[in-house]
Amino acid sequence: MENKFTLDDTILRESLEAVGKYQQSKQKNQFVIVGGIANQLYSYTSFPGLIRPTTDLDIDSDKYINYATFRDVVAREICDSLKSYKPAISDQHHIFQIEIKDEDEVPLLIHSYKFSQNGYEKNKKSLERQVSNANFVKVPKSDCKVLVVRPEEILYSKLDRLKKLEKGGKIPEELKKLYDVTKNRDWISFADEDLKQWLSSLKIEKLMLPTCYDRGEKEFKKALDHYRVSKDFYDVSLLITLALQGRINIVEDYYDEILRSESIEV
């Protein structure tokens, strides 16, 4: 379970092909890939052994999408390409979801964040920026290309989430130095991390999360926060390592533009 899913898994590649087919057939209700899979797509060719597994394939739209549109237009077309996995479409608390399962009955979840109309209007400029500046990235071991947010958008999303966790006092003490590095863009420090060992530790940490229930809800939430923060830092470190080695392009001016548009100090 701790090794699922990566771009080595057929179920994930076929899901990306289904999303790519939708992306290339639509001008309206466009979606772009974000989150952990976006990180995988940028990293796999250079560092296939450093891919962090995830069970979520996250997609965001630049248009307001209600559940009826997601179900009848977006999910229906994506699911047509995934019939062998018997996809199930649902409306969850914060997301619209397509669920499929591999041969071991492990679920892969295709998620789209569910905005209220007001929530969408507040995020509209960000969503439009993400889609209009996205890159087409080739899916490994496939002829398909998918639309993926720029690496700078991934870095910003990590910073934004970490800032919210900091306000809630949820960044573990031993990880606060990495938070300062991220906030201050001291990128060289991140490139010195032992990514292979870090990834191994993350997989073990994720695997051990269920055992934390036995120590009570407070201890479980503490362990979960530690894992979430650490995996975000790992993703940042991997992207920065790729950029410093010239394997991907991160444009500081574009990153500054994002920070200005989101009213964060640069």
Stockholm file with secondary structure:
# STOCKHOLM 1.0

chainA/1-266         MENKFTLDDTILRESLEAVGKYQQSKQKNQFVIVGGIANQLYSYTSFPGLIRPTTDLDIDSDKYINYATFRDVVAREICDSLKSYKPAISDQHHIFQIEIKDEDEVPLLIHSYKFSQNGYEKNKKSLERQVSNANFVKVPKSDCKVLVVRPEEILYSKLDRLKKLEKGGKIPEELKKLYDVTKNRDWISFADEDLKQWLSSLKIEKLMLPTCYDRGEKEFKKALDHYRVSKDFYDVSLLITLALQGRINIVEDYYDEILRSESIEV
#=GR chainA/1-266 SS CTTCCCTTSHHHHHHHHHHHHHHHHCSSSCEEEEHHHHHHHHHTTTCGGGCCCCSEEEEEESSCCCHHHIIIIIIHHHHHTTGGGCCEEEECSSEEEEEEECTTCCEEEEEEECCCHHHHHHHHHHHHHHHHTCEEEECTTSSCEEEECCHHHHHHHHHHHHHHHHHTTCSCGGGHHHHHHHHHTCHHHHHTSCHHHHHHHHHHHHHHGGGGGGGCHHHHHHHHHHHHHHHHHHHHHHHHHHHHTTSSCCCHHHHHHHHHHTTCCC
#=GC SS_cons         CTTCCCTTSHHHHHHHHHHHHHHHHCSSSCEEEEHHHHHHHHHTTTCGGGCCCCSEEEEEESSCCCHHHIIIIIIHHHHHTTGGGCCEEEECSSEEEEEEECTTCCEEEEEEECCCHHHHHHHHHHHHHHHHTCEEEECTTSSCEEEECCHHHHHHHHHHHHHHHHHTTCSCGGGHHHHHHHHHTCHHHHHTSCHHHHHHHHHHHHHHGGGGGGGCHHHHHHHHHHHHHHHHHHHHHHHHHHHHTTSSCCCHHHHHHHHHHTTCCC
//
